[in-house]
Amino acid sequence: MSDLPLPRADTRPLPRPALRPLLPGLGLAAAIALTAIAVQRLSGIAALSPLMAAMVIGMGLRNSTGIPRTMAPGIGFALKRLLRLAIVLLGFQLTLAQIGEIGLRGAAVVVLSLGATLVFTKAMGRVLGVEPRLAELIAAGSSICGASAVIACNTVTRGRDEDVAYAIACVTVFGSLSMMLFPLLAGPLGLSPQDYGLWAGATIHEVAQVVGAAFSGGEAAGHAGTIAKLSRVILLAPVILSLGMMARRRAGAEPGATVPVPWFVLGFAAVVAANSLIPLPAGLQAPVASLTTFLLAMALAAMGLETDIAKLRREGLRPLLLGALAWIFISLAGLGLVLLL
């Protein structure tokens, strides 16, 4: 009986772990996020969003020194996968009971002002000739929760990175103006602390901006403003699903185009429901909130690292005008509803 040939040793190199190509980009995004959070804390300015700071730092690096190609996989992972995880984790900061705390009147103010602002901004976008995807992002950021809403809604809207950066810049600028102007207007308008807080929470863009403006009117105003704002954040899920349906209709006219189903939105809603039934233990609330902020900052850092300022300038001033009109509209609509209802 002849000897069988021995199998030849496989000298091919083993495939690299899937994680390894992601590490350079993820490391850079994490370093930027930590820097942005440190800048916010060291400055002592509560309304300074680490998300905006992370995006600005990322844009500065991209447009000054450039970004090596080896960073691209990790940057893309942070911008897509980590963003969706952060939005799911955001649900731990919300409960369905918070909607009940503002009552039917408060819920009506929040829902009506949010819905009217979305419709108005989309319509004005068409009038001004703003690209529909950019108009949708400005509408989402102005009506829901600023930068977080912009980057969350872009998962279905699928605008360019420059569109996202422009929309975030709009909601940051005009939300900051609200934070400075609203406390000056509360007295002349004769608003009670609760009404002032409801107005701030239902209309100012970012959570940090709402807190800064609402608590300037006292504890009662601050509490009312915070609850109203968090109630707006809960509406992020149905708005993303609605924008996703609009995007699918647009894609239907483009052969081969597809729009992803935003399953992470269902995860967000499920976490809100679970947190309403079995609240997160008190010892875990702060760490989870910090992790959520860190992941969102990483996503915004990645967005900045992919944003070309030259392309941003080519957008022109019409989107900025649209952001201003959306800001004025939601401010006046919210005030009118608070006074009338």
ABEGO torsion letter per residue (X at the ends): XBBBBBBBBBABBBBBBAAAAAAAAAAAAAAAAAAAAAAAAAAGBAABBAAAAAAAAAAAAAAAAEBBAAAAAAAAAAAAAAAAAAAAAAAAABBAAAAAAAEAAAAAAAAAAAAAAAAAAAAAAAAAGBBAAAAAAAAAAAABAEAAAAAAAAAAAGBBAAAAAAAAAAAAAAAAAAAAAAAAAAAAAGBBAAAAAAAAAAABABAAAAAAAAAAAEAAAAAAAAAAAAAAAAAAAAAAAAAAAAAAAAAAABBGBBBBBBAAAAAAAAAAAAAAABBBBAAAAAAAAAAAAAAAAAAAAAAAAABBAAAAAAAEAAAAAAAAAAAAAAAAAAAAAAAAX
